[in-house]
Amino acid sequence: MATFRFDGDPTIEHHRCDGCGSTHETSTGFVLLDDHAHAVYYADWDPHGAEAFIDVVMGTWQEPDYPDQVTFGCRIGLVAGQREPAASLVAAGSGRPEHPMFGVKLVRGAALDHPNLAVFWDTVDWLVVNDPLLHRTVYHLPASD
């Protein structure tokens, strides 16, 4: 059984919305899998939509070109027809800078066909339980009617 853990504490930052002035949070961190470098993640909480967007970058971390890096993206929030929040694949890396570390930013179709899709979902499941921002926001979303 694989063991995830953080490599250091996640960094939580507060950002002010230019449109409404409210504050939203982001979380960034490093994840180890069986004590080896596994992923960098970026989680953005959007209070307007009561949803979180997560980008997870995975690969073998071979600098400077990161030849096998990929970035998966998902949205966690309420969806029509379900009472509880759900995670859905979305295009990865929207708004992230262009940098070789992100590798290929996968769109939904490519992510569905990628061989690392299952480990991506395992990583997201672990993050939602263990990242303070994701845990606080996702587990405390109101149920849909």
C-alpha positions in Angstrom: 0.0 0.0 0.0 1.4 3.4 -1.0 2.1 6.0 1.7 1.6 9.7 1.0 3.0 12.5 3.2 3.8 16.1 2.9 7.4 17.2 2.3 7.2 20.2 4.7 4.0 22.1 5.5 1.7 23.3 2.7 1.8 27.1 2.1 -1.5 28.8 2.5 -1.9 32.3 1.0 -4.7 34.8 1.1 -5.8 36.7 -2.0 -8.3 39.5 -2.4 -10.8 39.3 -5.2 -10.6 42.4 -7.4 -14.3 42.1 -8.2 -15.9 41.9 -4.8 -13.2 42.5 -2.3 -13.6 39.1 -0.5 -10.6 37.0 0.4 -9.9 33.5 -1.0 -7.2 31.1 -0.2 -4.7 29.1 -2.1 -2.6 26.2 -0.9 0.7 24.8 -2.4 2.7 21.9 -1.3 5.0 19.0 -2.0 3.9 15.4 -1.7 6.0 12.4 -1.2 4.9 8.9 -2.2 6.7 6.2 -0.2 9.3 8.8 0.7 10.1 9.7 -2.9 9.3 13.0 -4.6 5.9 12.5 -6.1 4.0 15.7 -6.8 3.6 19.5 -6.4 0.0 20.6 -6.0 -1.7 23.9 -6.2 -5.2 24.3 -4.7 -7.3 27.4 -5.2 -10.5 27.9 -3.3 -13.2 30.0 -5.1 -15.8 31.2 -2.6 -18.0 32.6 -5.4 -18.6 29.2 -6.8 -18.0 27.2 -3.6 -15.5 25.1 -5.4 -11.8 24.2 -5.4 -9.5 23.8 -8.3 -6.5 21.6 -7.9 -3.5 21.1 -10.2 -1.2 18.2 -9.5 2.2 18.1 -11.2 3.8 14.6 -11.4 6.9 13.2 -13.0 10.4 12.1 -12.2 11.6 15.7 -11.5 14.6 15.6 -13.9 15.7 19.2 -14.1 16.1 21.4 -16.0 13.8 20.1 -18.8 11.4 17.8 -16.8 11.0 15.5 -19.8 8.1 13.4 -18.4 6.2 15.9 -16.3 2.4 16.1 -16.6 -0.1 18.3 -14.8 -3.6 17.0 -14.1 -6.4 19.4 -13.1 -9.7 18.9 -11.3 -12.6 20.8 -9.8 -14.2 19.8 -6.6 -17.6 21.2 -5.9 -21.4 20.7 -6.1 -22.7 19.2 -9.4 -26.3 18.9 -10.7 -28.0 15.7 -9.6 -25.8 15.0 -6.5 -26.1 16.1 -2.9 -22.4 15.9 -2.1 -19.4 17.6 -3.7 -17.8 15.7 -6.6 -14.4 15.9 -8.3 -14.3 16.3 -12.1 -11.3 16.4 -14.4 -10.7 19.9 -16.0 -8.0 21.3 -18.2 -4.9 21.6 -16.0 -2.7 24.6 -15.4 -5.1 27.4 -16.2 -3.5 30.6 -15.0 -0.3 28.8 -14.1 3.0 30.3 -15.5 4.7 28.6 -18.4 7.5 26.6 -16.9 9.0 23.3 -17.9 8.2 21.9 -14.4 4.5 21.8 -15.4 5.3 19.6 -18.4 2.2 18.7 -20.5 -0.8 20.5 -19.0 -3.4 17.8 -19.7 -6.9 18.6 -21.0 -9.8 16.4 -19.8 -9.6 13.9 -22.7 -5.9 13.4 -22.5 -6.2 13.0 -18.7 -8.8 10.3 -19.0 -6.5 8.3 -21.2 -3.3 8.9 -19.2 -1.7 5.9 -17.5 -1.2 8.0 -14.2 -4.9 8.9 -13.9 -5.5 6.4 -11.0 -2.5 7.7 -9.0 -3.7 11.3 -9.6 -7.1 10.5 -8.1 -5.3 8.7 -5.2 -3.3 11.9 -4.6 -6.4 14.1 -4.8 -8.2 11.9 -2.3 -5.3 12.1 0.1 -5.0 15.9 -0.4 -8.7 16.5 0.4 -8.3 14.7 3.7 -4.8 16.1 4.7 -4.4 19.6 3.2 -5.9 22.1 5.7 -7.5 24.3 3.1 -9.0 21.5 1.1 -10.2 19.7 4.2 -11.8 22.8 5.7 -13.6 23.9 2.5 -14.5 20.6 0.7 -15.8 18.8 3.8 -17.8 21.7 4.9 -19.6 22.6 1.7 -23.4 22.6 2.2 -25.2 19.7 0.6 -27.1 20.4 -2.5 -30.9 20.2 -2.4 
